[in-house]
């Protein structure tokens, strides 16, 4: 009878160990599945990051090109402004000379200065 009780106790322990082993296997499988999901999520995030990084690089290239175009336009406008300033100075010089020139030929001033413009 005591032998039967010992056998029953051993069977209960074995059953408990089997159950615990199944729980451990299930926990390990859950950990592996969780790890795989995380790896997939990390890969997805890395791809998204690479895409965003490439998009930013392209944006920076476009921005630099636009900046370069604006710089060229700004230099051209500065040159045009300088040319206009020079023309204005020549015109003012001509007008000043014209106003102070003696009258000749039917009351008109000396128009030879027009060639300076």
C-alpha positions in Angstrom: 0.0 0.0 0.0 2.8 2.4 0.8 4.5 1.4 -2.5 1.3 2.3 -4.3 1.1 5.6 -2.5 4.7 6.3 -3.4 4.0 5.4 -7.0 0.9 7.7 -7.0 3.1 10.5 -5.5 5.7 10.0 -8.2 3.1 10.1 -10.9 1.7 13.4 -9.5 5.2 14.8 -9.4 5.9 13.6 -13.0 2.6 15.1 -14.1 3.4 18.4 -12.4 6.9 18.4 -14.0 5.4 17.6 -17.4 2.9 20.5 -17.0 5.8 22.8 -15.9 7.8 21.7 -18.9 4.9 22.5 -21.2 4.6 25.9 -19.6 8.3 26.5 -20.1 8.2 25.4 -23.7 5.1 27.7 -24.3 6.9 30.6 -22.5 10.0 30.0 -24.7 7.9 30.0 -27.8 6.1 33.2 -26.7 9.5 34.8 -26.2 10.7 33.7 -29.6 7.6 35.0 -31.3 7.9 38.3 -29.4 11.5 38.6 -30.4 10.6 37.9 -34.0 7.8 40.6 -33.9 10.3 43.1 -32.4 12.9 42.3 -35.1 10.2 42.8 -37.8 9.2 46.1 -36.2 12.9 47.2 -35.9 13.4 46.4 -39.6 10.2 48.3 -40.5 11.4 51.3 -38.5 14.9 51.2 -40.0 13.4 51.1 -43.5 11.1 54.0 -42.7 14.1 55.9 -41.2 16.2 55.2 -44.3 13.3 56.4 -46.5 12.9 59.6 -44.5 16.7 60.2 -44.4 16.8 59.8 -48.2 13.9 62.2 -48.6 15.6 64.7 -46.4 18.8 64.4 -48.4 16.9 65.0 -51.6 15.2 68.0 -50.0 18.5 69.4 -48.9 19.8 69.0 -52.5 16.8 70.8 -53.9 17.1 73.5 -51.2 20.8 74.0 -52.0 20.0 74.3 -55.7 17.3 76.9 -55.0 19.7 78.8 -52.7 22.3 78.8 -55.5 19.8 80.1 -58.0 18.8 82.8 -55.6 22.5 83.8 -55.1 23.0 84.0 -58.9 19.8 86.1 -59.2 20.9 88.3 -56.3 24.3 88.9 -57.9 22.7 89.7 -61.3 20.4 92.2 -59.6 23.3 93.8 -57.8 25.1 94.2 -61.1 22.0 95.7 -62.7 21.6 98.0 -59.7 25.2 99.1 -60.1 24.7 99.7 -63.9 21.6 101.8 -63.1 23.5 103.8 -60.6 26.3 104.4 -63.1 23.7 105.5 -65.7 22.0 107.8 -63.2 25.4 109.4 -62.3 26.2 109.9 -66.0 22.7 111.4 -66.6 23.0 113.7 -63.6 26.4 114.8 -64.9 25.0 115.4 -68.3 22.0 117.3 -67.0 24.3 119.4 -64.8 26.6 120.2 -67.7 23.6 120.8 -70.0 22.1 123.3 -67.6 25.4 125.2 -67.2 26.2 125.1 -71.0 25.8 128.3 -73.0 22.9 128.4 -75.4 23.6 127.9 -79.1 21.7 127.2 -82.3 18.2 128.4 -81.7 18.4 128.2 -77.9 19.5 124.6 -77.6 22.4 123.7 -75.5 25.5 121.8 -76.6 24.2 118.2 -77.3 27.7 116.7 -77.8 27.5 115.5 -74.2 24.7 113.2 -75.2 27.3 110.8 -76.4 28.4 110.3 -72.8 25.2 108.6 -72.0 
